[in-house]
């Protein structure tokens, strides 16, 4: 699961657009968030090196 250090936890962000393309591989980023300030799942635009463009990455469990 996620490592904890107080309220700050480690989360994994995965590209949402990559699955629809059918290309091999996946784009994932590891980051931290403060669970007290942001209890909902994160959704951030990050660079996908396989698609070579900025895409929406959502938090996965």
mmCIF file of the N, C-alpha and C atoms, coordinates in Angstrom:
data_MODEL
# 
_entry.id   MODEL 
# 
loop_
_atom_site.group_PDB 
_atom_site.id 
_atom_site.type_symbol 
_atom_site.label_atom_id 
_atom_site.label_alt_id 
_atom_site.label_comp_id 
_atom_site.label_asym_id 
_atom_site.label_entity_id 
_atom_site.label_seq_id 
_atom_site.pdbx_PDB_ins_code 
_atom_site.Cartn_x 
_atom_site.Cartn_y 
_atom_site.Cartn_z 
_atom_site.occupancy 
_atom_site.B_iso_or_equiv 
_atom_site.pdbx_formal_charge 
_atom_site.auth_seq_id 
_atom_site.auth_comp_id 
_atom_site.auth_asym_id 
_atom_site.auth_atom_id 
_atom_site.pdbx_PDB_model_num 
ATOM 1   N N  . UNK A 1 1  ? 0.848   -1.183 0.000   1.00 0.00 ? 1  UNK A N  1 
ATOM 2   C CA . UNK A 1 1  ? 0.000   0.000  0.000   1.00 0.00 ? 1  UNK A CA 1 
ATOM 3   C C  . UNK A 1 1  ? 0.891   1.242  0.000   1.00 0.00 ? 1  UNK A C  1 
ATOM 4   N N  . UNK A 1 2  ? 0.417   2.341  0.531   1.00 0.00 ? 2  UNK A N  1 
ATOM 5   C CA . UNK A 1 2  ? 1.169   3.585  0.512   1.00 0.00 ? 2  UNK A CA 1 
ATOM 6   C C  . UNK A 1 2  ? 1.964   3.768  1.803   1.00 0.00 ? 2  UNK A C  1 
ATOM 7   N N  . UNK A 1 3  ? 3.165   4.336  1.672   1.00 0.00 ? 3  UNK A N  1 
ATOM 8   C CA . UNK A 1 3  ? 3.973   4.647  2.843   1.00 0.00 ? 3  UNK A CA 1 
ATOM 9   C C  . UNK A 1 3  ? 3.397   5.897  3.510   1.00 0.00 ? 3  UNK A C  1 
ATOM 10  N N  . UNK A 1 4  ? 3.485   5.958  4.830   1.00 0.00 ? 4  UNK A N  1 
ATOM 11  C CA . UNK A 1 4  ? 2.933   7.122  5.521   1.00 0.00 ? 4  UNK A CA 1 
ATOM 12  C C  . UNK A 1 4  ? 4.006   7.819  6.339   1.00 0.00 ? 4  UNK A C  1 
ATOM 13  N N  . UNK A 1 5  ? 3.860   9.100  6.492   1.00 0.00 ? 5  UNK A N  1 
ATOM 14  C CA . UNK A 1 5  ? 4.713   9.921  7.339   1.00 0.00 ? 5  UNK A CA 1 
ATOM 15  C C  . UNK A 1 5  ? 3.815   11.031 7.873   1.00 0.00 ? 5  UNK A C  1 
ATOM 16  N N  . UNK A 1 6  ? 3.053   10.731 8.931   1.00 0.00 ? 6  UNK A N  1 
ATOM 17  C CA . UNK A 1 6  ? 2.063   11.682 9.438   1.00 0.00 ? 6  UNK A CA 1 
ATOM 18  C C  . UNK A 1 6  ? 0.851   11.662 8.518   1.00 0.00 ? 6  UNK A C  1 
ATOM 19  N N  . UNK A 1 7  ? 0.437   12.840 8.071   1.00 0.00 ? 7  UNK A N  1 
ATOM 20  C CA . UNK A 1 7  ? -0.700  12.941 7.147   1.00 0.00 ? 7  UNK A CA 1 
ATOM 21  C C  . UNK A 1 7  ? -0.278  12.822 5.689   1.00 0.00 ? 7  UNK A C  1 
ATOM 22  N N  . UNK A 1 8  ? 1.041   12.870 5.428   1.00 0.00 ? 8  UNK A N  1 
ATOM 23  C CA . UNK A 1 8  ? 1.551   12.834 4.052   1.00 0.00 ? 8  UNK A CA 1 
ATOM 24  C C  . UNK A 1 8  ? 1.734   11.385 3.615   1.00 0.00 ? 8  UNK A C  1 
ATOM 25  N N  . UNK A 1 9  ? 1.084   11.014 2.485   1.00 0.00 ? 9  UNK A N  1 
ATOM 26  C CA . UNK A 1 9  ? 1.189   9.647  1.978   1.00 0.00 ? 9  UNK A CA 1 
ATOM 27  C C  . UNK A 1 9  ? 1.722   9.658  0.556   1.00 0.00 ? 9  UNK A C  1 
ATOM 28  N N  . UNK A 1 10 ? 2.288   8.524  0.146   1.00 0.00 ? 10 UNK A N  1 
ATOM 29  C CA . UNK A 1 10 ? 2.821   8.367  -1.202  1.00 0.00 ? 10 UNK A CA 1 
ATOM 30  C C  . UNK A 1 10 ? 1.721   7.814  -2.096  1.00 0.00 ? 10 UNK A C  1 
ATOM 31  N N  . UNK A 1 11 ? 1.522   8.420  -3.274  1.00 0.00 ? 11 UNK A N  1 
ATOM 32  C CA . UNK A 1 11 ? 0.490   7.982  -4.208  1.00 0.00 ? 11 UNK A CA 1 
ATOM 33  C C  . UNK A 1 11 ? 1.105   7.756  -5.590  1.00 0.00 ? 11 UNK A C  1 
ATOM 34  N N  . UNK A 1 12 ? 0.422   6.942  -6.398  1.00 0.00 ? 12 UNK A N  1 
ATOM 35  C CA . UNK A 1 12 ? 0.851   6.652  -7.769  1.00 0.00 ? 12 UNK A CA 1 
ATOM 36  C C  . UNK A 1 12 ? -0.146  7.286  -8.723  1.00 0.00 ? 12 UNK A C  1 
ATOM 37  N N  . UNK A 1 13 ? 0.366   8.028  -9.706  1.00 0.00 ? 13 UNK A N  1 
ATOM 38  C CA . UNK A 1 13 ? -0.474  8.649  -10.734 1.00 0.00 ? 13 UNK A CA 1 
ATOM 39  C C  . UNK A 1 13 ? -0.282  7.888  -12.034 1.00 0.00 ? 13 UNK A C  1 
ATOM 40  N N  . UNK A 1 14 ? -1.394  7.526  -12.698 1.00 0.00 ? 14 UNK A N  1 
ATOM 41  C CA . UNK A 1 14 ? -1.326  6.772  -13.950 1.00 0.00 ? 14 UNK A CA 1 
ATOM 42  C C  . UNK A 1 14 ? -2.086  7.517  -15.044 1.00 0.00 ? 14 UNK A C  1 
ATOM 43  N N  . UNK A 1 15 ? -1.556  7.473  -16.263 1.00 0.00 ? 15 UNK A N  1 
ATOM 44  C CA . UNK A 1 15 ? -2.159  8.155  -17.405 1.00 0.00 ? 15 UNK A CA 1 
ATOM 45  C C  . UNK A 1 15 ? -3.520  7.539  -17.738 1.00 0.00 ? 15 UNK A C  1 
ATOM 46  N N  . UNK A 1 16 ? -4.502  8.400  -18.021 1.00 0.00 ? 16 UNK A N  1 
ATOM 47  C CA . UNK A 1 16 ? -5.850  7.923  -18.348 1.00 0.00 ? 16 UNK A CA 1 
ATOM 48  C C  . UNK A 1 16 ? -6.036  7.734  -19.858 1.00 0.00 ? 16 UNK A C  1 
ATOM 49  N N  . UNK A 1 17 ? -5.286  8.458  -20.672 1.00 0.00 ? 17 UNK A N  1 
ATOM 50  C CA . UNK A 1 17 ? -5.458  8.402  -22.130 1.00 0.00 ? 17 UNK A CA 1 
ATOM 51  C C  . UNK A 1 17 ? -4.662  7.276  -22.786 1.00 0.00 ? 17 UNK A C  1 
ATOM 52  N N  . UNK A 1 18 ? -3.683  6.739  -22.083 1.00 0.00 ? 18 UNK A N  1 
ATOM 53  C CA . UNK A 1 18 ? -2.771  5.763  -22.676 1.00 0.00 ? 18 UNK A CA 1 
ATOM 54  C C  . UNK A 1 18 ? -3.453  4.425  -22.996 1.00 0.00 ? 18 UNK A C  1 
ATOM 55  N N  . UNK A 1 19 ? -4.391  4.000  -22.158 1.00 0.00 ? 19 UNK A N  1 
ATOM 56  C CA . UNK A 1 19 ? -5.055  2.705  -22.351 1.00 0.00 ? 19 UNK A CA 1 
ATOM 57  C C  . UNK A 1 19 ? -5.816  2.640  -23.678 1.00 0.00 ? 19 UNK A C  1 
ATOM 58  N N  . UNK A 1 20 ? -6.413  3.738  -24.073 1.00 0.00 ? 20 UNK A N  1 
ATOM 59  C CA . UNK A 1 20 ? -7.229  3.778  -25.289 1.00 0.00 ? 20 UNK A CA 1 
ATOM 60  C C  . UNK A 1 20 ? -6.397  3.693  -26.571 1.00 0.00 ? 20 UNK A C  1 
ATOM 61  N N  . UNK A 1 21 ? -5.100  4.044  -26.515 1.00 0.00 ? 21 UNK A N  1 
ATOM 62  C CA . UNK A 1 21 ? -4.278  4.067  -27.719 1.00 0.00 ? 21 UNK A CA 1 
ATOM 63  C C  . UNK A 1 21 ? -3.846  2.676  -28.165 1.00 0.00 ? 21 UNK A C  1 
ATOM 64  N N  . UNK A 1 22 ? -3.730  1.739  -27.233 1.00 0.00 ? 22 UNK A N  1 
ATOM 65  C CA . UNK A 1 22 ? -3.289  0.386  -27.574 1.00 0.00 ? 22 UNK A CA 1 
ATOM 66  C C  . UNK A 1 22 ? -1.783  0.231  -27.663 1.00 0.00 ? 22 UNK A C  1 
ATOM 67  N N  . UNK A 1 23 ? -1.029  1.283  -27.344 1.00 0.00 ? 23 UNK A N  1 
ATOM 68  C CA . UNK A 1 23 ? 0.432   1.203  -27.358 1.00 0.00 ? 23 UNK A CA 1 
ATOM 69  C C  . UNK A 1 23 ? 0.928   0.440  -26.137 1.00 0.00 ? 23 UNK A C  1 
ATOM 70  N N  . UNK A 1 24 ? 2.055   -0.271 -26.251 1.00 0.00 ? 24 UNK A N  1 
ATOM 71  C CA . UNK A 1 24 ? 2.585   -0.989 -25.084 1.00 0.00 ? 24 UNK A CA 1 
ATOM 72  C C  . UNK A 1 24 ? 3.168   -0.027 -24.060 1.00 0.00 ? 24 UNK A C  1 
ATOM 73  N N  . UNK A 1 25 ? 3.224   -0.475 -22.809 1.00 0.00 ? 25 UNK A N  1 
ATOM 74  C CA . UNK A 1 25 ? 3.792   0.331  -21.734 1.00 0.00 ? 25 UNK A CA 1 
ATOM 75  C C  . UNK A 1 25 ? 2.733   1.169  -21.049 1.00 0.00 ? 25 UNK A C  1 
ATOM 76  N N  . UNK A 1 26 ? 3.164   1.897  -20.030 1.00 0.00 ? 26 UNK A N  1 
ATOM 77  C CA . UNK A 1 26 ? 2.265   2.785  -19.298 1.00 0.00 ? 26 UNK A CA 1 
ATOM 78  C C  . UNK A 1 26 ? 3.060   3.941  -18.709 1.00 0.00 ? 26 UNK A C  1 
ATOM 79  N N  . UNK A 1 27 ? 2.400   5.057  -18.463 1.00 0.00 ? 27 UNK A N  1 
ATOM 80  C CA . UNK A 1 27 ? 3.048   6.232  -17.877 1.00 0.00 ? 27 UNK A CA 1 
ATOM 81  C C  . UNK A 1 27 ? 2.574   6.371  -16.442 1.00 0.00 ? 27 UNK A C  1 
ATOM 82  N N  . UNK A 1 28 ? 3.511   6.220  -15.491 1.00 0.00 ? 28 UNK A N  1 
ATOM 83  C CA . UNK A 1 28 ? 3.182   6.342  -14.071 1.00 0.00 ? 28 UNK A CA 1 
ATOM 84  C C  . UNK A 1 28 ? 4.173   7.268  -13.391 1.00 0.00 ? 28 UNK A C  1 
ATOM 85  N N  . UNK A 1 29 ? 3.673   8.036  -12.434 1.00 0.00 ? 29 UNK A N  1 
ATOM 86  C CA . UNK A 1 29 ? 4.486   8.924  -11.615 1.00 0.00 ? 29 UNK A CA 1 
ATOM 87  C C  . UNK A 1 29 ? 4.197   8.624  -10.152 1.00 0.00 ? 29 UNK A C  1 
ATOM 88  N N  . UNK A 1 30 ? 5.217   8.748  -9.286  1.00 0.00 ? 30 UNK A N  1 
ATOM 89  C CA . UNK A 1 30 ? 5.048   8.608  -7.839  1.00 0.00 ? 30 UNK A CA 1 
ATOM 90  C C  . UNK A 1 30 ? 5.223   9.988  -7.221  1.00 0.00 ? 30 UNK A C  1 
ATOM 91  N N  . UNK A 1 31 ? 4.285   10.371 -6.359  1.00 0.00 ? 31 UNK A N  1 
ATOM 92  C CA . UNK A 1 31 ? 4.345   11.657 -5.678  1.00 0.00 ? 31 UNK A CA 1 
ATOM 93  C C  . UNK A 1 31 ? 3.752   11.511 -4.288  1.00 0.00 ? 31 UNK A C  1 
ATOM 94  N N  . UNK A 1 32 ? 3.758   12.587 -3.518  1.00 0.00 ? 32 UNK A N  1 
ATOM 95  C CA . UNK A 1 32 ? 3.156   12.562 -2.191  1.00 0.00 ? 32 UNK A CA 1 
ATOM 96  C C  . UNK A 1 32 ? 2.049   13.600 -2.118  1.00 0.00 ? 32 UNK A C  1 
ATOM 97  N N  . UNK A 1 33 ? 1.106   13.362 -1.204  1.00 0.00 ? 33 UNK A N  1 
ATOM 98  C CA . UNK A 1 33 ? 0.043   14.336 -0.970  1.00 0.00 ? 33 UNK A CA 1 
ATOM 99  C C  . UNK A 1 33 ? -0.305  14.333 0.506   1.00 0.00 ? 33 UNK A C  1 
ATOM 100 N N  . UNK A 1 34 ? -0.871  15.425 0.966   1.00 0.00 ? 34 UNK A N  1 
ATOM 101 C CA . UNK A 1 34 ? -1.324  15.542 2.334   1.00 0.00 ? 34 UNK A CA 1 
ATOM 102 C C  . UNK A 1 34 ? -2.777  15.069 2.378   1.00 0.00 ? 34 UNK A C  1 
ATOM 103 N N  . UNK A 1 35 ? -3.018  13.930 3.021   1.00 0.00 ? 35 UNK A N  1 
ATOM 104 C CA . UNK A 1 35 ? -4.347  13.333 3.041   1.00 0.00 ? 35 UNK A CA 1 
ATOM 105 C C  . UNK A 1 35 ? -5.367  14.206 3.771   1.00 0.00 ? 35 UNK A C  1 
ATOM 106 N N  . UNK A 1 36 ? -4.897  15.022 4.712   1.00 0.00 ? 36 UNK A N  1 
ATOM 107 C CA . UNK A 1 36 ? -5.804  15.906 5.448   1.00 0.00 ? 36 UNK A CA 1 
ATOM 108 C C  . UNK A 1 36 ? -6.324  17.034 4.557   1.00 0.00 ? 36 UNK A C  1 
ATOM 109 N N  . UNK A 1 37 ? -5.462  17.599 3.717   1.00 0.00 ? 37 UNK A N  1 
ATOM 110 C CA . UNK A 1 37 ? -5.853  18.709 2.840   1.00 0.00 ? 37 UNK A CA 1 
ATOM 111 C C  . UNK A 1 37 ? -6.563  18.235 1.577   1.00 0.00 ? 37 UNK A C  1 
ATOM 112 N N  . UNK A 1 38 ? -6.163  17.073 1.036   1.00 0.00 ? 38 UNK A N  1 
ATOM 113 C CA . UNK A 1 38 ? -6.746  16.560 -0.209  1.00 0.00 ? 38 UNK A CA 1 
ATOM 114 C C  . UNK A 1 38 ? -7.188  15.115 -0.020  1.00 0.00 ? 38 UNK A C  1 
ATOM 115 N N  . UNK A 1 39 ? -8.363  14.893 0.600   1.00 0.00 ? 39 UNK A N  1 
ATOM 116 C CA . UNK A 1 39 ? -8.831  13.521 0.816   1.00 0.00 ? 39 UNK A CA 1 
ATOM 117 C C  . UNK A 1 39 ? -9.292  12.836 -0.472  1.00 0.00 ? 39 UNK A C  1 
ATOM 118 N N  . UNK A 1 40 ? -9.659  13.626 -1.491  1.00 0.00 ? 40 UNK A N  1 
ATOM 119 C CA . UNK A 1 40 ? -10.114 13.057 -2.764  1.00 0.00 ? 40 UNK A CA 1 
ATOM 120 C C  . UNK A 1 40 ? -8.919  12.584 -3.585  1.00 0.00 ? 40 UNK A C  1 
ATOM 121 N N  . UNK A 1 41 ? -9.202  11.856 -4.659  1.00 0.00 ? 41 UNK A N  1 
ATOM 122 C CA . UNK A 1 41 ? -8.128  11.391 -5.539  1.00 0.00 ? 41 UNK A CA 1 
ATOM 123 C C  . UNK A 1 41 ? -7.593  12.540 -6.378  1.00 0.00 ? 41 UNK A C  1 
ATOM 124 N N  . UNK A 1 42 ? -6.269  12.555 -6.544  1.00 0.00 ? 42 UNK A N  1 
ATOM 125 C CA . UNK A 1 42 ? -5.615  13.620 -7.312  1.00 0.00 ? 42 UNK A CA 1 
ATOM 126 C C  . UNK A 1 42 ? -5.803  13.396 -8.811  1.00 0.00 ? 42 UNK A C  1 
ATOM 127 N N  . UNK A 1 43 ? -5.805  14.497 -9.551  1.00 0.00 ? 43 UNK A N  1 
ATOM 128 C CA . UNK A 1 43 ? -5.884  14.464 -11.011 1.00 0.00 ? 43 UNK A CA 1 
ATOM 129 C C  . UNK A 1 43 ? -5.025  15.621 -11.520 1.00 0.00 ? 43 UNK A C  1 
ATOM 130 N N  . UNK A 1 44 ? -3.874  15.279 -12.141 1.00 0.00 ? 44 UNK A N  1 
ATOM 131 C CA . UNK A 1 44 ? -2.891  16.286 -12.548 1.00 0.00 ? 44 UNK A CA 1 
ATOM 132 C C  . UNK A 1 44 ? -2.494  16.048 -14.006 1.00 0.00 ? 44 UNK A C  1 
ATOM 133 N N  . UNK A 1 45 ? -2.228  17.141 -14.734 1.00 0.00 ? 45 UNK A N  1 
ATOM 134 C CA . UNK A 1 45 ? -1.697  17.010 -16.088 1.00 0.00 ? 45 UNK A CA 1 
ATOM 135 C C  . UNK A 1 45 ? -0.185  16.828 -15.992 1.00 0.00 ? 45 UNK A C  1 
ATOM 136 N N  . UNK A 1 46 ? 0.312   15.708 -16.542 1.00 0.00 ? 46 UNK A N  1 
ATOM 137 C CA . UNK A 1 46 ? 1.738   15.397 -16.534 1.00 0.00 ? 46 UNK A CA 1 
ATOM 138 C C  . UNK A 1 46 ? 2.145   14.993 -17.957 1.00 0.00 ? 46 UNK A C  1 
ATOM 139 N N  . UNK A 1 47 ? 3.456   14.982 -18.212 1.00 0.00 ? 47 UNK A N  1 
ATOM 140 C CA . UNK A 1 47 ? 3.958   14.600 -19.532 1.00 0.00 ? 47 UNK A CA 1 
ATOM 141 C C  . UNK A 1 47 ? 4.005   13.079 -19.666 1.00 0.00 ? 47 UNK A C  1 
ATOM 142 N N  . UNK A 1 48 ? 3.454   12.565 -20.754 1.00 0.00 ? 48 UNK A N  1 
ATOM 143 C CA . UNK A 1 48 ? 3.512   11.139 -21.065 1.00 0.00 ? 48 UNK A CA 1 
ATOM 144 C C  . UNK A 1 48 ? 4.588   10.950 -22.132 1.00 0.00 ? 48 UNK A C  1 
ATOM 145 N N  . UNK A 1 49 ? 5.736   10.323 -21.796 1.00 0.00 ? 49 UNK A N  1 
ATOM 146 C CA . UNK A 1 49 ? 6.827   10.187 -22.767 1.00 0.00 ? 49 UNK A CA 1 
ATOM 147 C C  . UNK A 1 49 ? 6.510   9.237  -23.922 1.00 0.00 ? 49 UNK A C  1 
ATOM 148 N N  . UNK A 1 50 ? 5.579   8.318  -23.749 1.00 0.00 ? 50 UNK A N  1 
ATOM 149 C CA . UNK A 1 50 ? 5.222   7.389  -24.821 1.00 0.00 ? 50 UNK A CA 1 
ATOM 150 C C  . UNK A 1 50 ? 4.364   8.092  -25.868 1.00 0.00 ? 50 UNK A C  1 
ATOM 151 N N  . UNK A 1 51 ? 3.383   8.886  -25.423 1.00 0.00 ? 51 UNK A N  1 
ATOM 152 C CA . UNK A 1 51 ? 2.528   9.645  -26.352 1.00 0.00 ? 51 UNK A CA 1 
ATOM 153 C C  . UNK A 1 51 ? 3.168   10.970 -26.750 1.00 0.00 ? 51 UNK A C  1 
ATOM 154 N N  . UNK A 1 52 ? 4.212   11.377 -26.026 1.00 0.00 ? 52 UNK A N  1 
ATOM 155 C CA . UNK A 1 52 ? 4.942   12.624 -26.279 1.00 0.00 ? 52 UNK A CA 1 
ATOM 156 C C  . UNK A 1 52 ? 4.038   13.860 -26.201 1.00 0.00 ? 52 UNK A C  1 
ATOM 157 N N  . UNK A 1 53 ? 3.160   13.888 -25.168 1.00 0.00 ? 53 UNK A N  1 
ATOM 158 C CA . UNK A 1 53 ? 2.319   15.060 -24.942 1.00 0.00 ? 53 UNK A CA 1 
ATOM 159 C C  . UNK A 1 53 ? 1.834   15.078 -23.496 1.00 0.00 ? 53 UNK A C  1 
ATOM 160 N N  . UNK A 1 54 ? 1.270   16.207 -23.081 1.00 0.00 ? 54 UNK A N  1 
ATOM 161 C CA . UNK A 1 54 ? 0.715   16.347 -21.733 1.00 0.00 ? 54 UNK A CA 1 
ATOM 162 C C  . UNK A 1 54 ? -0.646  15.650 -21.687 1.00 0.00 ? 54 UNK A C  1 
ATOM 163 N N  . UNK A 1 55 ? -0.831  14.787 -20.680 1.00 0.00 ? 55 UNK A N  1 
ATOM 164 C CA . UNK A 1 55 ? -2.093  14.067 -20.515 1.00 0.00 ? 55 UNK A CA 1 
ATOM 165 C C  . UNK A 1 55 ? -2.515  14.116 -19.053 1.00 0.00 ? 55 UNK A C  1 
ATOM 166 N N  . UNK A 1 56 ? -3.769  13.765 -18.792 1.00 0.00 ? 56 UNK A N  1 
ATOM 167 C CA . UNK A 1 56 ? -4.296  13.750 -17.436 1.00 0.00 ? 56 UNK A CA 1 
ATOM 168 C C  . UNK A 1 56 ? -3.871  12.444 -16.766 1.00 0.00 ? 56 UNK A C  1 
ATOM 169 N N  . UNK A 1 57 ? -3.287  12.556 -15.583 1.00 0.00 ? 57 UNK A N  1 
ATOM 170 C CA . UNK A 1 57 ? -2.885  11.397 -14.783 1.00 0.00 ? 57 UNK A CA 1 
ATOM 171 C C  . UNK A 1 57 ? -3.737  11.400 -13.520 1.00 0.00 ? 57 UNK A C  1 
ATOM 172 N N  . UNK A 1 58 ? -4.352  10.240 -13.198 1.00 0.00 ? 58 UNK A N  1 
ATOM 173 C CA . UNK A 1 58 ? -5.194  10.113 -12.016 1.00 0.00 ? 58 UNK A CA 1 
ATOM 174 C C  . UNK A 1 58 ? -4.539  9.191  -11.002 1.00 0.00 ? 58 UNK A C  1 
ATOM 175 N N  . UNK A 1 59 ? -4.882  9.423  -9.750  1.00 0.00 ? 59 UNK A N  1 
ATOM 176 C CA . UNK A 1 59 ? -4.362  8.595  -8.648  1.00 0.00 ? 59 UNK A CA 1 
ATOM 177 C C  . UNK A 1 59 ? -4.986  7.204  -8.692  1.00 0.00 ? 59 UNK A C  1 
ATOM 178 N N  . UNK A 1 60 ? -4.139  6.182  -8.503  1.00 0.00 ? 60 UNK A N  1 
ATOM 179 C CA . UNK A 1 60 ? -4.627  4.810  -8.449  1.00 0.00 ? 60 UNK A CA 1 
ATOM 180 C C  . UNK A 1 60 ? -4.295  4.234  -7.074  1.00 0.00 ? 60 UNK A C  1 
ATOM 181 N N  . UNK A 1 61 ? -4.972  3.145  -6.702  1.00 0.00 ? 61 UNK A N  1 
ATOM 182 C CA . UNK A 1 61 ? -4.678  2.508  -5.408  1.00 0.00 ? 61 UNK A CA 1 
ATOM 183 C C  . UNK A 1 61 ? -3.682  1.402  -5.601  1.00 0.00 ? 61 UNK A C  1 
# 
